[in-house]
Amino acid sequence: MYFNPYDLFPFHRAAARSARWAELQCLEGAAPGSQLVLADLGVPPYAVAVAVVVVVAVAVAGYTLGSRRGVGALRQRLVALGSRLGADSLPEEPRELEDALGFVERATDRAAEAVAESSADAIRLRRALDTLPQAVIVCDEHGDPVFHNARAVALMGNRHSDALAAQAVDELLASTAPGASEERTLELYGPPRRTLAVRTMSLDNGQRALGVIAVIDDVSERRRLEEVRRDFVANVSHELKTPMGALGLLAETLLAETEPEVSRRLAERVHHEAFRISRVIDDLLDLTRIESEESPPREPVLVNLVMAEAAERVRAAAEQRSVEVKLEEPSPPVAVLGDRRQLTSAVYNLLENAVKFSYEGGVVLASGRVEGDDVVITVADKGIGIPARDLERVFERFYRVDHGRSRQTGGTGLGLAITRHVAQNHHGSVRVESREGEGATFTLVLPVQGRSEQ
């Protein structure tokens, strides 16, 4: 009797399996019909072995169908094979070889569907891990890496600091005992300087170890913000503590003083220190408001009016120091899109800073011009200047180049920080050029109205 093994798998079943493979190829990102590597899909080796066993069983069936003696044994072996593939047991022993072959075919189809679903789940899991902001590395029970998500590949690059990070992660993975977890913080001095928090955990199925997983989180920005917060709190405390202490001493002295002239001078000092505290609080409130308004109300604002208003506000302080403030407004008048109050505050802080650090009888020049799509406002003085080592830090909050002179002139150390945040809120920038003893030039760049709208 002749037996064709291809009769075991009708055309519609083969077509269904081909469609399922095409679906997995599309899910993986490959074009339908292109070759798909089983390892990329996460197909376990036992699936290939199952296919081989089925083919061998069919071949044996073809050779043994002619012998009645081998038919019963073949039926039993096919039923056992189907059970091993995960099929439900038959209610009764099949009498015909065709029934046993159908049972194996159904078991094979079910196993193929299970493998396809498992492969799809593996692809989805890999794609999900690639979207995480943390780097994820998985090692097998022998310590060999078997998976890196996209973030881990980018983190462990070819730079020297990345190589050090990779070495530290490998050591931590190797030292993690079964059933345990470890944590370590890595400081990479760069450039750029980075801080990595690494945590490793062992993986098991309740009976034996399966490997280790490492999660690497870049906490550099978090650490930087924490340092900024600590510095800010310390600086605010210091700025308020000094005048408050002076107020207490002055008040105590004033209570015991009987000379009218001395009492008057003490009262003037009390007023001065109270005004200094008020300035610090006002600048802190302005800075907080400007930082919170990342997108301030937008309206056309004439740069000429902003410069004139800022110069008028600083004129009294300039007259006290006999400093002349000159204005060169843009011609023709030009407008920017932004918040008038913030822009006036930014220009005023630049003018006030220039007046404070100019010599008596000096000149401060504020000029505005259009360069391409930007409005450039420069404030220049011929005062004491800024040392080169301090140029990168003058825009930090509470940073002072000359602490004694700043306190003498009533500065809070917040004016330039306010100017920087105003520039950022208006998609502009601010920079400084200076040489010690030769004055300083601050440049505020803002986009003109048309480019701001874009």
C-alpha positions in Angstrom: 0.0 0.0 0.0 1.4 3.4 -1.0 1.4 6.3 1.6 2.1 9.9 0.8 3.3 11.8 3.9 2.2 15.2 2.5 -1.4 14.0 3.0 -0.9 14.6 6.7 -0.9 18.4 6.3 -3.7 19.7 4.2 -3.1 22.9 2.2 -5.3 25.1 4.3 -3.2 24.3 7.5 0.1 25.0 5.7 -1.4 28.3 4.4 -2.5 29.3 7.9 1.0 28.7 9.4 2.6 30.7 6.5 0.3 33.6 7.3 1.2 33.4 11.0 5.0 33.5 10.1 4.3 36.6 7.8 2.5 38.3 10.7 5.5 37.7 13.0 7.9 39.0 10.3 5.9 42.2 10.1 5.8 42.5 13.9 9.6 42.1 14.0 10.0 44.8 11.3 11.1 42.5 8.4 9.3 42.6 5.1 6.7 39.9 4.5 8.3 37.0 2.7 11.8 37.8 3.9 13.8 35.2 5.8 13.4 35.4 9.5 16.0 34.0 11.9 14.5 31.7 14.6 16.9 33.0 17.2 15.7 36.6 16.6 12.1 35.5 17.2 13.0 33.8 20.4 11.9 30.3 19.1 13.2 27.7 21.5 15.3 24.9 20.2 12.7 22.3 21.3 10.3 23.6 18.6 12.8 22.7 15.8 13.2 19.3 17.5 9.5 18.8 17.5 9.3 19.4 13.7 12.1 17.0 13.1 10.4 14.3 15.3 7.2 14.7 13.4 8.9 14.4 10.0 10.8 11.3 11.2 7.5 9.8 12.4 5.8 10.4 9.1 8.7 8.8 7.3 8.6 5.8 9.5 4.9 5.5 8.9 5.5 5.5 5.1 7.9 2.6 5.5 5.9 0.6 7.9 2.4 0.9 6.6 2.9 -2.2 4.5 3.4 -4.3 7.5 0.4 -5.1 9.7 2.7 -6.1 12.6 4.1 -2.6 12.9 0.8 -0.7 12.6 -0.3 -1.1 16.2 3.1 -0.2 17.6 3.2 2.8 15.3 -0.3 4.0 16.4 0.9 3.8 20.1 4.0 5.8 19.3 2.1 8.5 17.4 -0.3 8.9 20.3 2.6 9.2 22.7 4.2 11.7 20.5 1.1 13.8 20.4 0.8 13.7 24.2 4.4 14.9 24.5 3.6 17.8 22.2 1.0 18.9 24.8 -2.2 17.6 23.2 -5.1 16.4 25.4 -5.2 12.7 25.8 -7.6 10.8 23.6 -10.7 9.3 25.3 -9.9 5.9 23.8 -7.2 4.2 21.9 -7.4 5.0 18.1 -8.2 2.0 16.0 -7.0 3.4 12.7 -3.7 4.7 11.8 -5.4 7.7 10.2 -6.9 8.7 13.6 -3.5 8.6 15.3 -1.9 10.7 12.5 -4.7 13.2 12.8 -4.1 13.4 16.6 -0.4 14.1 15.9 -1.3 16.8 13.3 -3.6 18.6 15.8 -0.9 18.4 18.4 1.7 19.8 16.0 -0.6 22.7 15.0 -1.2 23.5 18.7 2.5 23.4 19.4 3.2 25.7 16.4 0.7 28.2 17.6 2.2 28.2 21.1 5.7 28.8 19.6 4.4 31.6 17.5 2.6 33.3 20.4 5.7 32.9 22.6 7.8 34.5 19.8 5.4 37.4 19.5 5.5 38.0 23.3 9.3 38.0 23.2 9.3 40.6 20.4 6.9 42.8 22.3 8.9 42.5 25.5 12.1 43.4 23.7 10.4 46.5 22.2 9.0 47.5 25.5 12.4 47.3 27.2 13.9 49.4 24.4 11.5 52.3 25.4 12.7 52.4 29.0 14.9 55.4 30.0 17.0 53.1 32.1 19.6 50.7 30.7 18.8 47.0 31.1 21.3 44.1 30.8 20.3 40.5 31.3 22.9 37.7 31.8 22.3 33.9 31.8 23.3 31.6 34.7 26.9 31.5 33.4 27.2 35.3 33.6 27.2 35.8 29.8 25.1 38.8 28.6 22.1 37.6 26.5 20.2 40.9 26.2 20.9 44.7 26.1 18.2 47.2 25.5 18.7 50.2 23.3 19.6 52.5 26.3 22.3 50.0 27.5 23.8 49.8 24.0 24.0 53.7 23.9 25.3 53.9 27.5 28.1 51.4 27.0 29.9 53.2 24.2 33.5 53.4 23.2 34.5 56.3 25.4 36.9 55.8 28.2 34.2 56.7 30.9 31.8 54.3 29.2 34.4 51.5 29.3 34.9 52.1 33.0 31.1 52.0 33.5 30.8 48.7 31.6 33.6 47.2 33.6 32.0 48.2 36.9 28.6 46.8 35.7 30.2 43.5 34.7 31.9 43.2 38.1 28.6 43.8 39.9 26.8 41.3 37.7 29.4 38.7 38.5 29.3 39.3 42.3 25.6 39.1 42.6 24.8 35.9 44.5 21.7 33.8 43.7 18.6 35.2 45.5 20.3 38.5 46.3 20.5 42.0 44.9 23.2 44.7 45.0 23.4 48.4 44.4 26.3 50.7 43.5 26.7 54.4 42.5 29.3 55.1 39.8 30.9 58.5 39.5 32.2 59.2 36.0 34.2 62.4 35.8 33.9 62.6 32.1 33.7 65.0 30.4 30.8 65.2 30.8 30.5 64.3 34.5 27.9 61.7 35.1 26.5 59.7 38.0 25.1 56.2 37.4 23.0 54.2 39.9 23.3 50.5 39.2 21.2 47.8 40.7 21.5 44.1 40.1 19.0 41.3 41.0 19.3 37.6 40.5 16.7 35.7 38.5 15.3 32.2 39.3 12.3 30.0 38.7 12.0 28.9 42.3 14.2 25.9 41.7 17.4 27.1 40.1 19.2 30.3 39.1 18.4 31.6 35.7 20.7 34.6 35.6 21.1 38.2 36.7 19.5 41.4 35.5 21.1 44.9 35.9 19.2 48.2 35.8 21.4 51.3 35.2 19.9 54.7 35.8 21.6 58.0 34.8 20.9 60.2 37.8 23.3 63.0 36.8 20.6 65.6 36.3 18.9 64.6 39.5 22.1 65.0 41.5 22.8 68.4 39.9 19.4 69.7 40.8 19.9 68.5 44.4 23.2 70.3 44.6 21.5 73.5 43.2 18.7 73.2 45.7 21.2 72.8 48.6 23.3 75.7 47.4 20.2 77.8 47.0 18.9 77.1 50.5 22.4 77.8 52.0 22.8 81.1 50.1 19.3 82.3 51.0 19.9 81.5 54.6 23.2 83.4 54.5 21.8 86.4 52.7 19.0 86.8 55.2 20.9 85.9 58.3 23.6 88.6 57.9 21.2 91.6 57.7 18.9 90.1 60.3 21.8 89.8 62.7 22.8 93.3 62.0 19.3 94.5 62.6 19.2 92.8 66.0 22.5 94.4 67.1 21.5 97.8 65.8 18.1 97.7 67.6 19.8 96.6 70.8 22.3 99.5 70.6 19.6 101.9 69.7 17.6 101.1 72.8 20.5 101.9 75.1 21.6 105.0 73.2 20.8 108.5 74.6 22.7 110.7 72.1 20.3 112.0 69.4 22.9 112.1 66.7 24.1 108.5 67.4 20.5 107.3 67.5 19.9 109.0 64.1 22.9 107.2 62.5 21.8 103.9 64.0 18.3 104.4 62.7 19.7 105.0 59.2 21.7 101.7 59.5 18.5 99.9 60.5 16.7 101.4 57.5 19.6 100.3 55.2 19.6 96.7 56.5 15.8 96.5 56.3 15.9 97.7 52.7 18.6 95.2 51.9 16.4 92.4 53.2 13.5 93.7 51.2 15.7 93.7 48.0 16.7 90.1 48.6 13.1 89.0 49.1 11.9 91.0 46.1 14.6 89.5 43.8 13.8 86.0 45.1 10.1 86.5 44.3 10.9 87.9 40.8 13.3 85.0 40.1 10.7 82.5 41.2 8.0 84.1 39.1 10.2 84.3 36.0 11.3 80.7 36.4 7.7 79.5 36.7 6.7 81.5 33.6 8.5 79.4 31.0 6.0 80.6 28.4 5.1 84.2 29.5 2.3 86.1 27.8 3.3 87.1 24.3 2.7 90.5 22.9 4.7 92.9 20.7 7.0 95.0 22.9 9.1 97.9 21.5 12.7 97.4 22.5 13.1 101.2 22.5 10.5 101.6 25.2 12.1 98.7 27.3 15.5 100.4 27.2 14.1 103.8 28.0 12.1 102.5 31.0 15.1 100.5 32.4 17.3 103.5 32.1 14.8 105.7 33.9 14.6 103.2 36.8 18.4 103.1 37.2 18.9 106.9 36.8 18.6 107.7 40.6 21.3 105.1 41.5 23.5 106.4 38.7 23.3 110.0 39.9 24.3 109.0 43.4 27.5 107.5 42.0 27.9 110.3 39.4 27.7 107.8 36.6 26.3 108.8 33.3 23.9 106.4 31.5 23.8 106.8 27.7 21.2 105.2 25.4 21.5 104.4 21.7 18.2 103.0 20.8 17.6 100.9 17.6 16.6 103.0 14.6 14.1 102.5 13.3 12.2 101.2 16.3 12.0 97.4 16.5 9.7 95.1 18.5 10.1 91.7 20.0 7.4 89.3 21.1 7.3 88.7 24.8 6.5 90.0 28.3 7.3 93.7 28.8 7.8 93.4 32.5 10.3 90.6 32.2 12.2 92.3 29.4 12.4 95.6 31.3 13.6 93.7 34.4 16.4 92.0 32.4 17.7 95.3 30.9 17.4 97.1 34.2 19.5 94.4 36.0 22.3 94.8 33.3 22.2 98.6 33.7 22.2 98.4 37.5 25.1 95.9 37.5 27.1 98.2 35.2 26.4 101.3 37.4 27.4 99.5 40.6 30.7 98.3 39.3 31.7 101.5 37.4 34.1 104.1 38.9 32.6 107.4 40.1 32.2 109.7 37.1 32.2 106.8 34.7 29.9 106.2 31.7 27.6 103.3 31.0 26.5 102.8 27.4 23.4 100.9 26.5 22.9 100.3 22.8 20.4 98.4 20.7 20.7 97.2 17.0 19.3 94.6 14.7 21.5 91.8 13.4 19.7 89.5 11.0 16.7 88.0 12.8 17.8 89.1 16.2 17.8 92.3 18.3 21.1 92.8 20.2 21.2 94.9 23.3 24.6 95.6 24.8 25.4 97.3 28.1 29.1 98.3 28.4 31.0 100.0 31.3 34.6 100.9 32.0 34.6 99.7 35.6 36.5 97.1 37.6 35.8 94.3 35.2 35.5 90.6 35.8 38.3 88.1 36.3 38.5 85.4 33.6 37.9 82.6 36.3 34.6 84.1 37.2 33.1 84.7 33.7 31.3 81.4 33.5 29.7 81.8 36.9 28.5 85.3 37.0 25.0 84.2 35.9 24.6 81.8 38.9 22.3 82.8 41.7 24.0 84.6 44.6 27.4 84.4 42.9 29.5 87.6 43.5 32.8 88.4 42.0 33.6 90.9 44.8 31.7 90.1 47.9 32.7 93.2 49.8 31.8 95.6 47.0 28.5 93.9 46.4 27.4 94.2 50.0 28.6 97.8 50.0 26.5 98.6 47.0 23.5 96.6 48.2 23.6 93.9 45.6 21.8 90.6 46.1 23.6 88.4 43.6 20.3 87.6 41.8 20.2 90.2 39.0 22.2 88.4 36.4 20.4 85.1 37.2 17.1 86.9 36.5 18.4 88.2 33.2 19.5 84.8 32.1 16.1 83.2 32.8 14.3 86.1 31.0 16.5 85.5 28.0 15.7 81.7 28.0 12.0 82.4 28.4 12.1 84.5 25.2 14.2 82.0 23.2 17.2 84.3 23.5 20.6 84.3 25.2 22.9 86.5 27.3 26.7 86.5 27.4 29.5 88.6 28.9 32.9 89.7 27.7 35.3 91.3 30.2 38.9 91.8 31.2 39.8 92.6 34.8 40.3 96.3 35.3 38.9 97.2 31.8 35.2 97.0 32.3 32.6 94.5 31.1 30.2 94.2 28.2 26.9 92.2 28.6 25.0 91.3 25.4 21.3 90.3 25.4 20.1 88.7 22.2 16.4 88.4 21.5 14.6 87.2 18.4 12.6 89.9 16.5 8.8 89.7 16.4 8.5 87.7 13.2 11.0 85.0 14.2 9.4 84.7 17.7 6.0 83.9 16.2 7.6 81.1 14.2 
